[in-house]
Amino acid sequence: MTSRSGIYNKLEKCFETSSRSPTDAIANAHYKRDLKTAAGDENVETVKQLTWADLKFQAKNDIS
């Protein structure tokens, strides 16, 4: 159990020192996982969908 609590403490420290909110950091991690999984499965349509949405919404955020 000590190992697990040590991991949780390290994760919490990452969130405290990050410039992103915990919600944004988790969403980004899920995005990267989904993209990596789709690429590994050679699922071209999912990769296109994920990267297209990223480009579209990133452009809107850069304008603001």
N, C-alpha and C positions, 0 to 999 in steps of 0.2 A: 504494500500500500504506500510505502514511502516514495517509491519511484514514481508512482502515478501522481501523488501530490506535488512532487518536485517538478513534474512536467507541467501540471496546471499552474504552478507558481511562475514558471518561466513563460508560459503563454500569457498570463496576466501581465507580466512585466513588459512583454512585447506590445500589448495594447496600450499600456500606460505611456510608453515612449514613442509610439507611432503618431505620425501626423494625421492619419486617417482615423475616423471613428470606428469603433468595433464593428458596427453594422456594415460600413463600407469595406473594411478589411475582410470580413467573412464573405461578403458578396463577391469581392474580387477573387478570393481563394476558390469559391465555387465556380466562378467563370473559368478560371485557369484549369481547374480539374475537368470541367465539362469539355473544354476545348481540347485538352490533352487526351481525354478518353475518346472523343470523336475522331481525332487525328489517328490515334492508335488503332481504332476500329476501321479506319479508312472510310469513314462516313462523311463523304464530301458535302452532302446537303446540309448536315448539321454544322460543319465547319464554316460553310458559306453563311449560314444563318447567324451564327455567333459573331463572326468577324464583320459582317455587314451591319449588324445592329450596333456593334462597338464603334465602327467608323461613323455611322449616322448620328448616334447620340453623343459621341465625343466632339463632333463638329459643333453641335448645338451648345455644348458646355464651354467650348473655347470661345464662342462668340459672346457669351454672357459676361 
